[in-house]
Amino acid sequence: MTDATLDTPSTRRITVRSLHKASAIVLLTFVFFHLTNHLSGLFGILVYNAVQDTFRVVYRFLPIEILLLLIISMQVVFGVVLLVRSLRRGRPKGFWSWAQVLSGGIFAFFMVEHLYALYMARIKFALETDFYWPASVMSGAPFTYYFIPYYFLGVLAIMTHIGVGMRYWAIDAGRPALGDRLGFGFMIAGAAIGAAIIPMLTGALFPIEMPPEWLNYLRYFLPGYTPNAG
Ligand code: HEM
């Protein structure tokens, strides 16, 4: 009896890779709405917060929020396991392997920091993580030296990683040309969305008056800090 005959749905082995793929499909929906929320900020702070309130009806419903935070945490763990295994097999070969490994590594770092910062803002400082949360760390130097590349690369990395996954899916379906188009398409979309979010959060598009509670939050990390962006 060969492996192929054993490969029926009921006997298919659950692997880190299959769990990573399954979680990715679930998270794709959240990423789509989350990035849409950030782009809605191009129309102003009130629009950003109104769109966030609408989407929160779903992802802030406690059972869903717990599931979301669990899946995204597991996704980072699975991703790091796959990354270590892949690097143990040797240097990535070719553009798409490098794109997969680099985007995976950058996104894992982005997400660990994003979840830690979410905990600090929401739990430790009991702040409302609306528009002013990301805008606070984009309000001036030295925070911007770190958070402009952080947010840009975070969005570029997640979209590139999704694009590489879509490419493998299209290649498996016998559509290599479509695969390359999807891969490059997601990468370019990631760069465009990342680039659009930066002027929005730094106050280059409209003035942002930082509320005192967010100045207090920033001064926890940098005593005496005064916003100077925009
Ligand atoms: C420029 C990029 C990003 C910005 C400015 C940003 C900003 C935010 C904000 C403001 C919140 C709080 C939401 C709320 O309180 O309702 C949040 C939560 C969150 N973000 Fe992001 N985010 C970014 C990218 C991402 C990406 C790429 C992911 C990947 C999946 C992600 C995953 C999450 C998760 C899981 C939460 C927690 C949701 C919750 O439980 O309330 N973020 N982010």
Boltz pocket constraint, residues with backbone or C-beta under 6 A from the ligand:
constraints:
  - pocket:
      binder: B
      contacts: [[A, 27], [A, 30], [A, 31], [A, 34], [A, 38], [A, 52], [A, 56], [A, 59], [A, 60], [A, 65], [A, 68], [A, 69], [A, 72], [A, 114], [A, 118], [A, 128], [A, 129], [A, 130], [A, 131], [A, 133], [A, 134], [A, 151], [A, 152], [A, 154], [A, 155], [A, 158], [A, 197]]
      max_distance: 6.0
